[in-house]
Amino acid sequence: MTAAPRIALAPGSIDGGGIGTVTLNLAEGLVARGAKVDLLLTTVPKDGRRIPDGVETVVLAGRTRQAFGAAKRYMSQSRPHMIVTARNYMHLLMTAAHRSTGASKHCALVWSFHTHRSTERSHARLKDRLVDALAVRFAGWADHLVAVSHGVGNDLAAAGLPEDKLRVIENPAWTDWYNDLAQAPCFHPWLQGGEVPVILGIGRLSKQKDFPLLIRAFAKLRASHPARLIILGEGPDRSALEALISDLEISEHVSLPGHVPNVFCYLAKAQLFVLSSRWEGFGMVLVEAMGCGCPVISTDCPAGPAEILQGGRLGPLVPVGDVTAMAHAMVNTLAAQIPLSASALPMDRFRADEAAQRYLSLMVRT
């Protein structure tokens, strides 16, 4: 192929959450590799995300029927060489447009999966479970099924998705401009060089992230060690978390600033990052923390963290929901005071340009 390949990335939305970040990082990596990239959305971005230079944004209509018509027009007029979807509703929407326009003759269709499906499904609403069932039924229509971790891939295979189409491509979790963000000023008063160590949590304030585990473990740690806890993010569990913090009488030592535009300056200055999730698909913030030189701890949840941390070699793994084990890991890691050196970490496997090259290799359709 002599002309620059045209790649369509179809996440539906890039607002909040890891899928938006992953999509934009992949777009940046693809552009750097010489591809033309279109970003297909069903909603106009709301949170000021940085769209990489050279990426065209195409907003499909929000309603299903209108979005299908817009998707068909895009496929017919732009004729991409490959389309990469994320989220079940975009898998189904773009597969329908792909087949109805005859694009399968020239365009590889790639579904990407970013969470541990069976665990997510067990917590999902009925509507989402029905959409998931449709996705499982029609997954064979895709040319490739990309899992962001081996744990996600194994879970998809167990659900009956065709194993011959499954590929593992780890998330593009690190780009060079993150170094600039890490060096930017951070104005939180607890991160101005004081002697009290700061522990950091990041994520949506929701059941999946299990911040009650982190807060209870922190309260145990505080009983014998001075420390402070900052949790970045917003979500439906804020009130419950604030009540728990009050009940444990640690309000003076816990800060919930909400959403912040730059988490990297926090990661660069904190003494420890903790991922307390019940489930993930990858655990991208672990890579972000390590890239900033921040020591990490994670629950050994399905799926992704154990792979990123190489079975605990790069940071402790504790059982999901185990407050005592988490508190002990926090105490021991803070006591070690060993900062991570990014040069000693396997960061290349998480770079955006590496992931981009692996996706580009999928353009040869099976």
ABEGO torsion letter per residue (X at the ends): XABBBBBBBBAGBABEEAAAAAAAAAAAAAAAAGBBBBBBBABBBAAGBBBBBGBBBBBBBABAAAAAAAAAAAAAAAGBABBBBBEAAAAAAAAAAAAAAGAAAABBBBBBBABBAAAAAAABBAAAAAAAAAAAAAAAABABBBBABAAAAAAAAAAGBBAAABBBBBBBABBAAAAAAAABBBABAAAAGBABBBBBBBEBBBAAAGAAAAAAAAAAAAAABBBBBBBBEBEAAAAAAAAAAAAAGAAAABBBAEBBABAAAAAAABABBBBABABBAAGAAAAAAAAAGBBBBBBBBOBGAAAAAGGGAAEBBBBBGBAAAAAAAAAAAAAAGBBBBAAABBAAAABAAAAAAAAAAAABBX
